[in-house]
Amino acid sequence: MLLQIDLQAEEPIYTQIMHQVIEAIAKQELKPGDDLPSVRSLASDIGINFHTVNKAYQLLKQEGYILIHRQKGVVIHPDGVERATEAFYAKLRKKVRPLIAESICKSVTKAEWERICATIYEEIEPEEEQ
């Protein structure tokens, strides 16, 4: 798994790891049951503290994206990711709300916002197999 970590970014490294793993699952680059590197291996590959990777993995585990086995290692959840619940929609609204408010302050129109969201969605959504 190839991660693009920006050590100078405002976003914490553990968040970058989480977001990239989730995006890889969304794009079906990582599939249920696929192995991920161990905490120590990934930390060594990236050149960061293993506690940072451990934090990302623990949060991914909490949210149901991965399983961590002492003997088998780290794997993408074999049953796949559970479908969106009302709690997820509440979390989504809470995260998007400040971005929309900031966009309105900067005169981004609703149409522009929808176009940006649609473009990003299409970039991430996996291609239909034919």
Solvent accessible surface area in square Angstrom, and as a share of the most:
residue,aa,sasa,rsa
1,M,91,0.41
2,L,156,0.78
3,L,24,0.12
4,Q,127,0.56
5,I,35,0.18
6,D,73,0.38
7,L,106,0.53
8,Q,165,0.73
9,A,40,0.31
10,E,182,0.82
11,E,64,0.29
12,P,66,0.41
13,I,43,0.22
14,Y,57,0.21
15,T,25,0.15
16,Q,9,0.04
17,I,0,0.00
18,M,19,0.08
19,H,92,0.41
20,Q,50,0.22
21,V,0,0.00
22,I,44,0.22
23,E,65,0.29
24,A,12,0.09
25,I,26,0.13
26,A,44,0.34
27,K,65,0.27
28,Q,93,0.41
29,E,119,0.53
30,L,19,0.09
31,K,102,0.43
32,P,77,0.48
33,G,37,0.36
34,D,53,0.27
35,D,108,0.56
36,L,11,0.06
37,P,35,0.22
38,S,58,0.37
39,V,28,0.16
40,R,159,0.58
41,S,48,0.31
42,L,6,0.03
43,A,4,0.03
44,S,86,0.55
45,D,111,0.58
46,I,43,0.22
47,G,61,0.59
48,I,28,0.14
49,N,89,0.46
50,F,70,0.29
51,H,111,0.50
52,T,33,0.19
53,V,0,0.00
54,N,54,0.28
55,K,99,0.42
56,A,0,0.00
57,Y,0,0.00
58,Q,75,0.33
59,L,50,0.25
60,L,0,0.00
61,K,92,0.39
62,Q,146,0.65
63,E,74,0.33
64,G,27,0.26
65,Y,33,0.12
66,I,1,0.00
67,L,50,0.25
68,I,58,0.29
69,H,64,0.29
70,R,232,0.85
71,Q,168,0.75
72,K,153,0.65
73,G,27,0.26
74,V,8,0.05
75,V,16,0.09
76,I,2,0.01
77,H,38,0.17
78,P,69,0.43
79,D,127,0.66
80,G,21,0.20
81,V,61,0.35
82,E,136,0.61
83,R,212,0.78
84,A,53,0.41
85,T,62,0.36
86,E,123,0.55
87,A,76,0.59
88,F,90,0.37
89,Y,102,0.39
90,A,50,0.39
91,K,76,0.32
92,L,76,0.38
93,R,138,0.50
94,K,156,0.66
95,K,121,0.51
96,V,43,0.24
97,R,184,0.67
98,P,80,0.50
99,L,98,0.49
100,I,64,0.33
101,A,51,0.40
102,E,92,0.41
103,S,18,0.12
104,I,118,0.60
105,C,112,0.67
106,K,142,0.60
107,S,94,0.60
108,V,46,0.26
109,T,73,0.43
110,K,156,0.66
111,A,70,0.55
112,E,68,0.30
113,W,55,0.19
114,E,91,0.41
115,R,144,0.53
116,I,72,0.37
117,C,60,0.36
118,A,48,0.37
119,T,62,0.36
120,I,86,0.43
121,Y,144,0.55
122,E,125,0.56
123,E,118,0.53
124,I,47,0.24
125,E,93,0.42
126,P,42,0.27
127,E,160,0.72
128,E,151,0.68
129,E,162,0.73
130,Q,220,0.98
